[in-house]
Amino acid sequence: MSSIWNVAMLILALVVVRISHWLYRCYGFPIIGETIDFLKPCGFNDIPTFVKKRMIRYGLLFRTNIFGSKTVVSADPDVINQIFRQENTSFGLGYPDILVKVFGKDNLFLKEVFIHKYLHKVTMQIIGSEGLKQTMIGNMDKATRDHFRLKASQGSFNVRKEVENLIVAYMTPKLISNLKPETQSKLIDNLNAFNLDWFQSFFSLSSWKALIKVLKSRGEAIQVMKDVLSMRRESREKQEDLLNTLLEELDKESSIFDQGSATNLIFLLAFVAREGTSSCTALAVKFISKDPKVLAELKREHKAIVDNRKDKKAGVSWEEYTHNMTFTNMVINESLRLSNTTPLLFRKALHDVEIKGKYYLERYTIPAGWIVAVAPSAVHYDPTNYENPFEFNPWRWEGKEMTRGSKTFMAFGICAASNGNLPSSSCFILRFLSGPRLRDHSFTIPSIH
């Protein structure tokens, strides 16, 4: 009888553990937690090493400590879907404190959990369908064409860096327009100098020196923006840019912005647009250069676009992008799936949130104030979602709706910046292939974090 009782108690204990609301945890060292392991580099087309190792040991959902912040990491598509569905109700934008400090203490993008709704509205005006349709896609194509003419004499160039330069060049006038040439040049230089390369070896002396340079560039860029903002407020000059929209917000009594948060927002939007697009485009070029079948199909599609134009020298139109660049967009989507443009997407629990687990009756509680980090690449490389997930195969998107906010495809999460990624990458690839003959270059794709 006692043995039966012991077996029953064991089964009960296992059930309690299974449905317990506490996640598996691995907090690491005091204060810094598992920051050192988190910062170890990984390839562009792979699940982050930090996440992969813990998925094997702890499962798809676990607790950790990153940069001194208690964090829940999820690689479970169902849990990630629940988090995104509860955006602005149970979860808001949230980041470890050190990232908030690097990007500026006034940055509402990192501090104000409800800023996402406002940002979505504002950025859609700039890079949403109407904004792209009216002017931006033409600006993208012209800037790309002019840039390739400038680079034509060079034997080789860094794809990622050149795309970064292009993004900043045609995003800056959308954010702050009508600048003097020397002022715009200074602003662009400082925006390009800001990066997260110091993350690669956070605790080394060289990284701290790099961080100091990054903070200096950010400070100089912010100062340029503040000077322009002050002059614009005094003159009451109107421009069709983001700064004008923020000035109108500043005049409202209920505004959540002040001068510092407004300029920080402009700065961060430029950074986000640059980083995501450049990484994806560089990886796309690498894949294209090594796949003759994909290269041939892209050239066929681009030739058909030019052949159907009345003006053979005209740039890419909105109609061409939406109706005639289907395969190009399939290539970009596949590159987004394979790339770690956003290795982890950060959110914060606004209150204690109960999350359903994979098994029946399984429930987890995420405490209020905890950081939640989701790993899209774990979903993108899941063989149950994609056949041969590590294979570059643009044709897997044929006939499918290419939305980037679904349960199985979450490049950029639900960020509005993703609306500008496809057109800018598409313009770059079109101009890249229509220029000098593409040779079998060896494209180097650096590690990321």
C-alpha positions in Angstrom: 0.0 0.0 0.0 2.8 2.4 0.9 4.5 1.7 -2.5 1.2 2.6 -4.3 1.0 5.8 -2.2 4.7 6.7 -3.1 4.0 6.2 -6.8 0.8 8.4 -6.6 2.8 11.1 -4.8 5.5 10.9 -7.5 3.0 11.3 -10.3 1.3 14.2 -8.5 4.7 15.9 -8.0 5.4 15.5 -11.7 2.0 17.0 -12.6 2.6 19.9 -10.3 6.0 20.6 -11.8 4.5 20.4 -15.3 1.7 22.9 -14.7 3.8 25.1 -12.3 3.9 28.8 -13.2 7.6 29.0 -12.6 9.8 28.8 -15.7 13.2 27.0 -15.9 15.8 29.5 -14.8 19.5 30.1 -15.5 20.5 33.4 -13.9 24.2 33.1 -14.2 26.6 35.3 -12.3 25.4 37.9 -9.7 24.5 41.3 -11.2 25.7 40.6 -14.8 23.8 37.4 -15.0 24.4 35.6 -18.3 25.5 38.8 -20.2 28.9 37.3 -21.2 27.3 34.3 -22.9 24.6 36.5 -24.4 27.2 38.7 -26.1 29.0 35.8 -27.8 28.8 36.3 -31.6 26.7 34.2 -33.9 26.3 34.0 -37.7 23.7 36.1 -39.6 21.8 33.0 -40.7 21.5 31.0 -37.5 19.7 30.9 -34.2 21.7 33.0 -31.7 24.1 30.7 -29.8 22.8 31.9 -26.5 19.3 30.9 -27.3 20.2 27.7 -29.0 22.1 26.2 -26.1 19.4 27.1 -23.6 16.6 25.7 -25.8 18.4 22.4 -25.7 18.8 22.5 -21.9 15.7 24.3 -20.7 13.2 24.2 -23.6 11.5 26.9 -25.6 10.7 29.2 -22.6 13.2 30.0 -19.8 14.2 32.7 -17.3 17.6 34.5 -17.4 19.4 37.7 -16.4 20.8 39.9 -19.2 22.5 43.2 -18.4 21.2 43.0 -14.9 17.6 42.7 -16.0 15.4 39.7 -15.2 14.3 38.4 -18.5 12.1 35.7 -19.9 13.3 34.4 -23.3 10.8 32.7 -25.7 11.4 30.6 -28.8 7.9 29.1 -28.7 5.8 30.4 -31.6 2.6 30.0 -29.7 3.9 32.1 -26.7 5.4 34.7 -29.1 2.1 35.0 -30.8 0.4 35.5 -27.4 2.9 38.3 -26.6 2.3 40.1 -29.9 -1.5 39.8 -29.6 -1.3 41.5 -26.2 0.8 44.4 -27.4 0.0 47.6 -25.6 -2.4 45.8 -23.2 -0.2 43.3 -21.3 3.2 44.0 -23.0 4.9 47.1 -24.1 8.3 48.1 -25.5 10.9 47.4 -22.9 14.7 47.1 -22.9 17.5 46.4 -20.5 18.6 49.5 -18.7 22.0 49.7 -20.4 20.4 50.0 -23.8 18.2 52.8 -22.6 21.3 54.7 -21.4 23.2 54.2 -24.7 20.3 55.5 -26.8 19.6 58.3 -24.4 17.6 58.7 -21.1 15.1 60.9 -23.0 14.3 58.2 -25.5 10.6 57.4 -25.2 11.0 54.6 -27.7 12.8 52.6 -25.1 11.1 53.9 -21.9 7.4 54.6 -22.7 5.6 51.3 -23.2 2.7 52.9 -25.1 4.8 54.8 -27.6 4.5 52.0 -30.1 1.0 53.0 -31.3 2.1 56.6 -31.9 5.3 55.5 -33.6 3.4 53.2 -35.9 1.1 56.0 -37.0 4.0 58.4 -37.6 6.3 56.0 -39.4 3.5 54.8 -41.6 3.2 58.4 -42.8 6.8 58.2 -43.9 7.3 54.6 -45.0 3.8 53.3 -45.2 2.0 52.5 -48.5 0.9 56.1 -49.2 4.3 57.6 -48.3 6.1 55.1 -50.5 3.6 55.5 -53.3 3.9 59.3 -53.4 7.6 60.0 -53.2 9.8 57.7 -51.2 10.2 54.7 -53.5 11.3 57.1 -56.3 13.8 58.7 -53.9 15.1 55.3 -52.9 15.7 54.3 -56.5 17.3 57.5 -57.5 19.7 57.5 -54.5 20.6 53.9 -55.2 21.2 54.6 -58.9 23.4 57.7 -58.2 25.3 55.8 -55.5 26.2 52.9 -57.9 27.4 55.5 -60.5 29.7 56.9 -57.9 31.0 53.4 -56.9 31.4 52.2 -60.5 35.1 52.8 -60.6 35.7 50.8 -57.4 36.7 47.2 -57.8 34.7 46.1 -54.7 32.8 47.5 -51.8 31.2 46.4 -48.5 27.5 45.8 -49.4 26.3 46.3 -45.8 28.1 49.6 -45.3 27.0 51.0 -48.6 23.3 50.1 -47.9 23.7 51.8 -44.5 25.0 54.9 -46.2 22.1 54.8 -48.7 19.4 54.4 -46.0 20.7 57.3 -44.0 21.1 59.5 -47.1 17.5 59.2 -48.2 15.9 58.8 -44.7 17.5 62.0 -43.3 15.5 64.4 -45.4 12.3 62.6 -44.5 13.2 63.0 -40.8 14.7 66.6 -41.0 14.5 68.4 -44.3 15.8 71.7 -45.7 19.1 71.5 -43.9 22.2 73.4 -45.1 24.6 71.1 -47.0 27.3 71.2 -44.4 24.7 70.6 -41.6 23.2 67.7 -43.4 26.6 66.2 -44.1 27.6 66.5 -40.4 24.3 64.9 -39.3 24.7 62.0 -41.8 28.3 61.4 -40.7 27.3 61.1 -37.1 24.3 58.9 -37.8 26.5 56.5 -39.8 29.1 56.5 -37.0 26.6 55.2 -34.4 26.6 51.5 -34.2 26.5 48.5 -31.8 29.8 47.0 -32.8 31.1 47.5 -29.2 28.6 44.7 -28.2 30.9 42.1 -29.8 33.3 42.1 -26.8 31.5 44.1 -24.2 34.1 43.7 -21.4 37.3 44.5 -23.4 39.1 47.9 -23.3 38.7 48.3 -27.1 35.0 48.0 -26.9 34.7 50.6 -24.2 36.8 53.0 -26.4 34.4 52.2 -29.3 31.5 52.9 -27.0 32.9 56.3 -26.1 33.1 57.2 -29.8 29.6 55.9 -30.4 28.2 58.1 -27.6 30.1 61.1 -28.9 28.6 60.6 -32.4 25.2 60.3 -30.9 25.7 63.4 -28.8 26.8 65.5 -31.8 23.9 64.2 -34.0 21.4 65.0 -31.2 22.8 68.5 -30.9 22.4 69.2 -34.6 18.7 68.1 -34.3 18.1 70.2 -31.2 19.6 73.3 -33.0 17.4 72.7 -36.0 14.3 72.1 -33.8 14.9 75.4 -31.9 15.3 77.4 -35.1 12.2 75.8 -36.6 10.1 76.6 -33.4 11.2 80.2 -33.5 10.6 80.7 -37.2 7.4 78.6 -37.3 8.7 77.3 -40.6 6.7 74.4 -42.0 8.3 71.4 -43.7 6.9 68.0 -44.8 9.1 65.9 -42.4 8.9 64.0 -39.1 10.4 67.0 -37.2 7.3 69.1 -38.3 5.0 66.4 -37.0 6.9 66.3 -33.6 6.8 70.1 -33.4 3.0 70.0 -33.7 3.0 67.4 -30.9 5.2 69.6 -28.7 2.6 72.4 -28.9 -0.1 70.2 -27.5 -0.9 70.3 -23.7 -1.2 66.6 -23.5 2.0 65.9 -25.4 4.3 63.1 -24.1 7.2 64.7 -25.9 9.7 67.4 -24.9 12.7 68.6 -26.9 15.0 65.8 -25.7 12.6 63.0 -26.4 11.6 64.4 -29.8 15.2 64.5 -31.0 16.0 61.1 -29.5 13.1 59.6 -31.4 14.3 61.0 -34.7 17.8 59.6 -34.0 16.5 56.1 -33.1 14.2 55.8 -36.1 17.2 56.6 -38.4 19.2 53.9 -36.7 16.5 51.2 -36.8 15.8 51.8 -40.5 19.5 51.6 -41.3 20.4 48.5 -39.3 17.6 46.1 -40.4 17.7 46.9 -44.1 21.5 46.8 -44.5 21.8 43.4 -42.8 19.0 41.8 -44.9 20.2 43.3 -48.2 23.8 42.2 -47.6 22.7 38.6 -46.9 20.4 38.7 -50.0 23.3 39.7 -52.2 25.5 36.9 -50.8 22.8 34.3 -51.5 22.1 35.7 -55.0 25.8 35.6 -56.0 26.0 31.9 -55.1 22.8 30.8 -56.7 22.8 31.0 -60.6 19.1 29.9 -60.8 18.0 32.8 -58.5 20.3 35.2 -60.3 18.9 34.3 -63.7 15.2 34.6 -62.6 15.9 38.0 -61.0 17.6 39.3 -64.2 14.6 38.0 -66.3 12.1 39.8 -64.0 14.1 43.1 -64.1 14.6 42.9 -67.9 10.8 42.5 -68.3 10.2 45.6 -66.1 12.6 47.7 -68.3 11.2 46.3 -71.6 7.6 47.3 -70.6 8.6 50.9 -69.8 7.9 53.7 -72.3 10.8 55.7 -70.8 13.7 53.2 -70.6 15.7 55.5 -68.4 12.9 56.0 -65.8 13.3 54.8 -62.3 11.2 52.3 -60.4 7.6 53.2 -60.0 5.1 52.2 -57.4 3.1 50.2 -59.9 6.3 48.3 -60.9 7.2 47.5 -57.3 3.7 46.3 -56.4 2.9 44.3 -59.6 6.1 43.4 -61.4 8.7 42.6 -58.7 7.1 39.5 -57.3 10.2 37.3 -57.4 12.5 40.1 -56.1 10.2 40.4 -53.1 10.3 36.6 -52.6 14.1 36.8 -52.5 13.9 39.6 -49.9 11.4 37.6 -47.8 13.6 34.5 -47.8 16.6 36.6 -46.9 14.7 38.1 -44.0 13.7 34.7 -42.8 17.3 33.4 -42.9 18.9 36.5 -41.4 19.2 37.6 -37.8 18.2 41.2 -38.5 16.5 41.2 -35.1 18.0 38.3 -33.1 15.8 39.2 -30.1 12.8 41.4 -29.9 12.4 43.0 -26.5 9.1 43.7 -24.6 8.2 44.4 -21.0 5.3 42.9 -18.9 3.0 45.7 -17.8 1.5 43.5 -15.1 1.6 39.9 -14.0 0.8 38.0 -17.2 -0.3 34.4 -17.4 0.9 32.6 -20.6 -0.4 29.3 -21.9 2.2 26.6 -22.3 2.5 23.9 -25.0 0.8 21.2 -22.9 -2.7 20.9 -21.5 -3.1 22.9 -18.2 0.4 24.2 -18.6 0.5 27.9 -17.4 3.4 30.3 -16.8 3.3 33.7 -15.0 5.6 36.5 -16.3 5.9 39.0 -13.4 5.2 42.7 -13.9 8.3 44.7 -15.0 10.2 41.7 -16.3 11.8 42.0 -19.8 10.5 39.5 -22.4 12.8 38.6 -25.3 11.4 36.7 -28.2 13.6 34.9 -30.7 12.1 35.0 -34.3 15.0 32.9 -35.8 14.0 29.9 -33.7 10.6 30.0 -35.4 12.1 30.7 -38.9 14.4 27.7 -38.6 11.8 25.3 -37.3 11.4 22.4 -39.7 7.7 22.1 -38.8 7.3 25.6 -40.3 9.7 25.4 -43.2 10.9 22.4 -45.2 14.7 22.4 -45.2 14.7 25.6 -43.1 18.5 26.3 -43.6 18.2 26.2 -47.4 17.9 29.5 -49.3 14.8 28.9 -51.5 12.8 32.0 -52.6 10.3 29.7 -54.4 8.9 28.6 -51.0 7.0 32.0 -51.0 5.4 31.4 -54.4 1.7 32.0 -54.2 1.8 32.9 -50.5 0.8 36.2 -48.8 4.1 37.7 -47.8 3.1 39.3 -44.5 5.9 39.8 -41.9 3.7 39.7 -38.7 2.4 36.1 -38.8 2.8 33.2 -36.4 5.5 31.6 -38.5 7.2 34.7 -40.0 8.0 37.6 -37.7 10.8 39.6 -39.3 10.9 42.9 -37.3 8.0 41.6 -35.2 5.1 44.0 -35.9 7.3 47.0 -36.4 6.2 49.5 -39.0 9.8 49.9 -40.2 9.5 46.7 -42.0 7.3 48.5 -44.6 10.4 50.3 -45.8 12.6 47.3 -45.8 11.3 45.5 -48.9 11.2 48.5 -51.2 14.7 49.7 -50.3 16.2 46.2 -50.5 14.4 45.6 -53.8 15.7 48.9 -55.3 19.3 48.0 -54.3 19.1 44.5 -55.8 17.6 45.8 -59.0 20.3 48.5 -59.5 23.0 46.1 -58.4 22.1 43.6 -61.0 21.4 46.1 -63.8 24.9 47.7 -63.3 28.2 46.0 -64.1 28.2 42.3 -64.6 27.8 40.5 -61.2 30.9 38.4 -60.6 31.4 35.6 -58.1 32.6 37.9 -55.3 33.2 36.5 -51.8 30.9 38.5 -49.7 31.8 38.6 -46.0 28.9 38.6 -43.6 30.1 39.7 -40.1 28.8 38.2 -36.8 26.0 39.9 -35.0 24.3 40.0 -31.6 
